[in-house]
Amino acid sequence: MIILPSEQTKQENYKLLIGSVLPRPIAFITTKSNSGVVNAAPFSFFNVVGTEPPLLMISCIRKPGGIMKDTAKNAIESQEFIIHIVDEENVEKINYTAIDAPEDVSEIELAGLNLLPGELVQVPRVAECKIAMECRLHRHLPLGESDGEPNVDLIIGEIICFHIEDELLEKGRINAEKLKPVGRLAGLDYTTIGSVFEYQRPVYSRGEE
């Protein structure tokens, strides 16, 4: 079957994207507004961008009418935010932060999560998360257009501080089985990492020609 995005609605294309690109890691992001309200929200349009400096990206699709989400707005205005990794132990509470709370209400309090101060940023981190990465805004790219307005904000953050629970670190590496990360599928579905297997990367040799 051949499907042309130009012949579909935004929602139809969205369903194909989230059903094809999976599992997706989840970024649980805390930001702080100019008035001091701590905002928290999960995003599954999230991944690594680079390693020197360490860069992460999140994509915030705007609300109808081109209205920027609180996470993007706060990150751009304050130039800082914290990205947490979602795991099996905190996913239920983090999912609750997706509630459509008004701008002056903190999702953290509604979900019953606890905050700890950031080390290098003014934004607090979430105590229930085993991994948190304090970020400084590296770049903001408004992308796509709908009626002359961008429809997504690409936020790239430079990690300036890692918070990692001691039990996860083994010779400088993260033990994924101890972290128990959770990923997003389509619709309301989540997934765990399941079985882990390894493939050696092949090395080309001209003698094999």
TAHU-V351001 format. One record per residue. N is the residue number from 1. PSI is psi in whole degrees, 0 to 359 (NA if undefined). OMEGA is omega in radians with two decimals (NA if undefined). Layout:
N_PSI_OMEGA + N_PSI_OMEGA
//
This chain:
1_134_3.08 + 2_128_-3.13 + 3_127_3.12 + 4_121_3.14 + 5_327_-3.11 + 6_343_-3.13 + 7_10_3.13 + 8_166_3.06 + 9_166_3.08 + 10_317_-3.12 + 11_321_3.13 + 12_320_3.10 + 13_322_3.12 + 14_316_-3.12 + 15_322_3.11 + 16_322_-3.14 + 17_308_-3.07 + 18_343_3.08 + 19_348_-3.13 + 20_317_-3.11 + 21_92_-3.07 + 22_159_-0.13 + 23_151_-3.13 + 24_132_3.06 + 25_155_-3.10 + 26_127_3.03 + 27_122_3.03 + 28_113_-2.92 + 29_131_3.00 + 30_139_3.06 + 31_169_3.10 + 32_132_3.14 + 33_168_3.11 + 34_334_3.14 + 35_0_3.08 + 36_3_3.12 + 37_130_3.11 + 38_122_3.12 + 39_143_3.11 + 40_137_-3.13 + 41_145_3.07 + 42_145_3.11 + 43_130_3.12 + 44_1_2.96 + 45_83_-2.88 + 46_139_3.06 + 47_178_3.07 + 48_142_3.09 + 49_313_-3.10 + 50_172_-3.06 + 51_346_-3.13 + 52_91_0.03 + 53_164_3.12 + 54_122_-3.07 + 55_141_3.05 + 56_154_3.08 + 57_145_2.95 + 58_149_3.12 + 59_120_-3.11 + 60_106_3.09 + 61_132_-3.08 + 62_159_3.08 + 63_165_3.09 + 64_140_-3.11 + 65_7_3.11 + 66_20_-3.12 + 67_127_-3.12 + 68_139_3.09 + 69_155_-3.09 + 70_321_-3.13 + 71_310_-3.13 + 72_315_-3.13 + 73_312_-3.12 + 74_318_-3.12 + 75_321_-3.13 + 76_317_-3.10 + 77_319_-3.09 + 78_342_-3.12 + 79_18_3.14 + 80_156_-3.14 + 81_169_3.11 + 82_132_3.10 + 83_126_3.12 + 84_153_3.08 + 85_134_-3.11 + 86_135_3.12 + 87_178_-3.04 + 88_334_-3.08 + 89_337_-3.10 + 90_358_-3.00 + 91_324_-3.10 + 92_314_3.13 + 93_322_-3.14 + 94_322_3.07 + 95_325_-3.13 + 96_335_-3.13 + 97_352_3.08 + 98_1_3.12 + 99_147_-3.09 + 100_60_-3.14 + 101_150_3.09 + 102_164_-3.02 + 103_330_-3.08 + 104_11_3.13 + 105_130_-3.13 + 106_124_3.10 + 107_334_3.13 + 108_313_-3.14 + 109_319_-3.12 + 110_325_-3.09 + 111_351_-3.14 + 112_30_3.09 + 113_162_-3.11 + 114_147_-3.08 + 115_148_3.02 + 116_150_-3.13 + 117_147_3.04 + 118_159_-3.14 + 119_315_-3.07 + 120_356_3.13 + 121_162_3.14 + 122_348_3.14 + 123_134_3.10 + 124_159_3.08 + 125_167_-3.06 + 126_125_-3.05 + 127_330_-3.07 + 128_357_-3.12 + 129_132_-3.10 + 130_335_3.11 + 131_129_3.06 + 132_139_-3.11 + 133_112_3.12 + 134_130_-3.05 + 135_146_2.96 + 136_137_-3.10 + 137_122_3.11 + 138_317_3.13 + 139_146_3.03 + 140_125_-3.14 + 141_108_3.00 + 142_128_-3.04 + 143_160_3.11 + 144_160_3.10 + 145_138_3.05 + 146_114_-3.08 + 147_37_3.08 + 148_359_-3.13 + 149_145_3.04 + 150_149_3.10 + 151_3_3.09 + 152_146_3.07 + 153_115_3.08 + 154_117_-3.11 + 155_120_3.09 + 156_124_-3.11 + 157_142_3.04 + 158_125_3.13 + 159_124_3.12 + 160_353_3.11 + 161_129_3.04 + 162_139_2.93 + 163_114_-3.09 + 164_127_3.12 + 165_139_-3.06 + 166_321_-3.05 + 167_342_-3.11 + 168_336_-3.02 + 169_127_3.07 + 170_105_-3.13 + 171_43_3.09 + 172_4_-3.14 + 173_154_3.09 + 174_129_3.05 + 175_106_-3.05 + 176_328_-3.13 + 177_330_3.07 + 178_327_3.10 + 179_319_-3.11 + 180_57_-3.12 + 181_155_3.13 + 182_140_3.12 + 183_166_3.12 + 184_144_2.98 + 185_207_3.12 + 186_163_3.09 + 187_231_-3.14 + 188_11_-3.02 + 189_142_3.03 + 190_167_3.09 + 191_155_3.01 + 192_177_-3.04 + 193_339_3.11 + 194_215_-3.11 + 195_149_3.12 + 196_129_3.12 + 197_164_-3.00 + 198_142_2.98 + 199_133_3.02 + 200_140_3.09 + 201_127_-3.11 + 202_150_3.09 + 203_125_-3.09 + 204_137_3.07 + 205_130_-3.13 + 206_339_3.13 + 207_348_-3.13 + 208_355_-3.10 + 209_NA_NA
//
